[in-house]
Amino acid sequence: MDSNGNYKETTQDLIFLASEEEVRDGGRWGLNAVSRKKTPTMQAANQDRTGWLQAGSNWWYYLETPYASVASSDVGGGVSYGGDIYWGFTSSSGLGVAPALHLSNINAISGTGTKENPWRY
């Protein structure tokens, strides 16, 4: 059970959306409002068909966490342009996704992960 009373199953997907539990202050990833902010790339802004995205501006994105306290299946978690966690309707437009990668199952052949000696697979 997470901090909002939601029952969930922990998966080891390689590509996933982060949960509220992972990104909240003091959470598993140790993030705060500043480090939760996401900014679209120039390429993403140029390919945006809605005209909403602007390169260099922080943007809202979804989390994978539903909100159990509301009797609606379309209320979920997200992160605002200011880096705050919020709960809102998932049918809202103008929100993005910020995929996360689970890389612990990849074995590095060599390297230390530094700029001078990057991981080599």
Buried (B, 14 or more C-beta within 10 A) or exposed (E): EBEBEBEBEEEEEEEBBBBBBBBBEEBEBEBEEEEBBBBBEEEEBEEBEEEBBEEEEBBBBBBBBBBBEEEEEEBBBBBBEEBEBEBBEBEEEEBBEBEBEEEEEEEEEEEEEEEEEEBEE
